[in-house]
């Protein structure tokens, strides 16, 4: 691995590590801050090693019903996220995953 690649990877990890705290603060304040793009947080529509949006503190189920850890038809439902823009699958995953 070249030094340039190594430094780039370190910078990406540092930025990703800082995002959850800043994003959580903005969401908690209820401000009108712009949400992050799915591509910026490497969002995917499938779980990652058992980690999924439906089990994340930032996930907002459709209909406003808070049901983290729910089973049944709601488990596959889409919702939204406090910090990522667009429709979010409860079975999805991104770099900002923070368990409840």
N, C-alpha and C positions, 0 to 999 in steps of 0.2 A: 504494500500500500504506500502510495507516495505521501510525502509530507503535506502537500496541498489537499489531498483527499482526506487525510487524517484531521487536519485543521477544520476543514469544511464539516466533517461529521461531528466534531466536538462543538462547533458553533450551532449546528442544528439541534443537538441534544440539549445544549444550554438554553436555547430559545424555547424548546418544547417543555423543559422543566419549569421555566418561568411563566408560561402561558396559563396553567390552571389557576395559580394564585391571582393573577391579574384579571382573568376572565371571571373567576368566582367573585371577586370584589365588585366588578362592574354589574354582574347579575344581581348580587345581593343588594346593591344600592338602588336597583330598579331604574337605573338611568336608561337613556336612549342610545347607549353606545352601540356601534355597529357590531353585529355578530361576525364570527370568523367563517371563512369559506370552508366547505367540506374538504377541499383539496389541501388546504393549509394544515389541517389536523389529521390528514390521511384517513378520512372516514371510509368505512366499508360497510356493506349491508349484511355482514355475517360476523358472528362472534370471534373473539381471539382468545384462545386458551380458556374458555369459560367466562370471559369478561364480555359483557354486552350492555348496550345503552339502557335497557330496561332495568338494569341493576346499578345505574350510575346516578349520582346525586343531582346532575344537571338535566336529566331526562324529564320531560313533561308529557305524560300520556294524553292521547286524544280525549277530548271531553272533560279535561281537567281533573279526572279522578286520579288521585294519588294511589297507586297500587303497585309499588315496587315489589318484585318477587311474586307477582301474580301468576296464576296458572289458568289455563283455558284459552278461549279465543283472544283475550286481550294480550296474551303473551306474544302473538305475532303482529299486533296492531302497530300502526305508525303513530308517531306523536311529533314532538318538537324538542328542541334543546334550548336551554337558557343561554348557551354561548356559541352554538354552531347554527348557521342559517339553514333554512329549508326543512323539508320533511325528514324525519329521522325514524328508522326502523328500531323497534325495541330489541331486535336481534342484532343490531349493528354494533360497531365499535369504532373508536377513534383514539388518538393520542391523549386526549384530555380525560379519558375514563377515570373516574374517581368513585370508588365503591361507597355505598351508603352505610 
